[in-house]
Amino acid sequence: MQSRWMPLVEAATIIVAGYCLAVLKQVIVFGLFGAVFTVILLVRSDLLRRVFNAVIPSPLGTPINR
């Protein structure tokens, strides 16, 4: 037979464990998304720089940033 407090302890343990797992899951998932978005932004920036270097001539006759 359970005491009066055991159901309360059980419920509190379930809540705390669920909260901890949710926070851990968010850190992992958002961390991966952040890394993916960072790579995409870096590639986009590089491609746009190359496009502008190819399209817009430098006043000195040499490509910009080279």
LUMKOL-216449 format. One line per field, with one value per atom (N, C-alpha, C): residue in one letter; atom name; x, y negated, z. Coordinates in steps of 0.05 Angstrom, whole numbers. Example, Ala and Ser with C-alpha at 12.3 -4.5 7.8 and 13.67 -1.06 7.14 Angstrom:
REM residues 2
r <- A,A,A,S,S,S;
a <- N,CA,C,N,CA,C;
u <- 264,246,264,257,273,258;
v <- 114,90,66,45,21,-1;
w <- 156,156,156,142,143,157;
***
This chain:
REM residues 66
r <- M,M,M,Q,Q,Q,S,S,S,R,R,R,W,W,W,M,M,M,P,P,P,L,L,L,V,V,V,E,E,E,A,A,A,A,A,A,T,T,T,I,I,I,I,I,I,V,V,V,A,A,A,G,G,G,Y,Y,Y,C,C,C,L,L,L,A,A,A,V,V,V,L,L,L,K,K,K,Q,Q,Q,V,V,V,I,I,I,V,V,V,F,F,F,G,G,G,L,L,L,F,F,F,G,G,G,A,A,A,V,V,V,F,F,F,T,T,T,V,V,V,I,I,I,L,L,L,L,L,L,V,V,V,R,R,R,S,S,S,D,D,D,L,L,L,L,L,L,R,R,R,R,R,R,V,V,V,F,F,F,N,N,N,A,A,A,V,V,V,I,I,I,P,P,P,S,S,S,P,P,P,L,L,L,G,G,G,T,T,T,P,P,P,I,I,I,N,N,N,R,R,R;
a <- N,CA,C,N,CA,C,N,CA,C,N,CA,C,N,CA,C,N,CA,C,N,CA,C,N,CA,C,N,CA,C,N,CA,C,N,CA,C,N,CA,C,N,CA,C,N,CA,C,N,CA,C,N,CA,C,N,CA,C,N,CA,C,N,CA,C,N,CA,C,N,CA,C,N,CA,C,N,CA,C,N,CA,C,N,CA,C,N,CA,C,N,CA,C,N,CA,C,N,CA,C,N,CA,C,N,CA,C,N,CA,C,N,CA,C,N,CA,C,N,CA,C,N,CA,C,N,CA,C,N,CA,C,N,CA,C,N,CA,C,N,CA,C,N,CA,C,N,CA,C,N,CA,C,N,CA,C,N,CA,C,N,CA,C,N,CA,C,N,CA,C,N,CA,C,N,CA,C,N,CA,C,N,CA,C,N,CA,C,N,CA,C,N,CA,C,N,CA,C,N,CA,C,N,CA,C,N,CA,C,N,CA,C,N,CA,C,N,CA,C,N,CA,C,N,CA,C,N,CA,C;
u <- 17,0,18,11,26,18,37,30,16,7,-7,12,38,57,69,68,81,68,42,31,40,43,53,82,99,127,129,112,113,105,84,75,97,109,130,154,161,184,178,154,146,147,138,138,167,184,212,227,223,236,227,201,191,202,204,215,244,259,288,292,276,278,270,249,241,263,276,297,321,328,350,344,319,311,313,304,305,334,351,380,392,386,397,385,358,345,352,350,355,385,402,431,437,424,428,417,393,382,400,411,428,453,464,488,481,459,450,446,432,426,452,471,497,511,512,525,511,484,469,476,477,483,511,530,557,559,546,546,533,510,496,513,526,543,566,578,601,591,568,558,551,538,531,556,576,601,613,613,624,608,581,564,570,571,577,605,624,651,651,635,635,619,598,580,589,598,605,635,644,674,684,708,721,730,730,740,770,785,813,818,797,799,805,807,812,787,782,758,759,736,734,741,755,762,782,798,818,846;
v <- 24,0,-25,-44,-69,-88,-104,-125,-148,-167,-190,-207,-207,-224,-212,-186,-174,-182,-184,-194,-222,-239,-266,-266,-249,-247,-236,-216,-205,-226,-241,-262,-283,-292,-312,-302,-277,-265,-264,-257,-255,-283,-303,-331,-341,-336,-346,-331,-305,-290,-299,-304,-313,-340,-358,-385,-383,-367,-364,-353,-333,-321,-342,-358,-378,-399,-408,-427,-415,-391,-378,-375,-367,-364,-390,-412,-438,-447,-442,-449,-434,-409,-392,-401,-403,-409,-437,-457,-485,-488,-473,-475,-465,-444,-434,-453,-464,-484,-508,-517,-540,-535,-511,-505,-504,-492,-490,-518,-535,-562,-579,-574,-588,-581,-555,-546,-558,-558,-569,-598,-613,-642,-647,-631,-634,-629,-607,-601,-623,-632,-654,-679,-686,-710,-707,-684,-679,-680,-667,-667,-695,-710,-737,-755,-751,-766,-759,-733,-725,-736,-736,-747,-777,-792,-820,-826,-809,-813,-807,-789,-782,-803,-814,-832,-861,-870,-898,-901,-915,-918,-939,-934,-953,-977,-1001,-1025,-1023,-1006,-1003,-980,-967,-946,-919,-917,-891,-883,-858,-850,-860,-866,-876,-853,-860,-841,-820,-826,-807,-819;
w <- 0,0,0,-17,-19,3,11,30,15,30,18,0,7,-7,-32,-35,-58,-85,-88,-113,-120,-99,-104,-113,-100,-108,-136,-143,-169,-190,-186,-204,-208,-186,-187,-203,-199,-213,-243,-250,-279,-291,-277,-287,-291,-271,-273,-295,-297,-318,-346,-349,-374,-382,-362,-367,-375,-361,-368,-396,-403,-430,-451,-446,-465,-469,-448,-451,-466,-460,-473,-503,-509,-537,-552,-540,-552,-558,-539,-542,-566,-568,-590,-617,-618,-644,-653,-635,-643,-649,-635,-641,-669,-677,-705,-725,-720,-738,-740,-718,-718,-735,-733,-749,-778,-785,-813,-825,-810,-819,-822,-804,-806,-832,-838,-863,-887,-887,-910,-913,-891,-893,-903,-895,-904,-934,-944,-972,-988,-979,-993,-995,-973,-973,-993,-994,-1012,-1041,-1047,-1074,-1084,-1067,-1075,-1079,-1062,-1067,-1094,-1101,-1126,-1150,-1147,-1168,-1172,-1150,-1153,-1164,-1156,-1167,-1197,-1206,-1235,-1251,-1239,-1254,-1253,-1230,-1227,-1229,-1250,-1252,-1232,-1223,-1205,-1221,-1208,-1222,-1231,-1217,-1224,-1244,-1253,-1272,-1261,-1234,-1222,-1206,-1202,-1187,-1158,-1147,-1120,-1101,-1078,-1057,-1066,-1085,-1093,-1093;
***
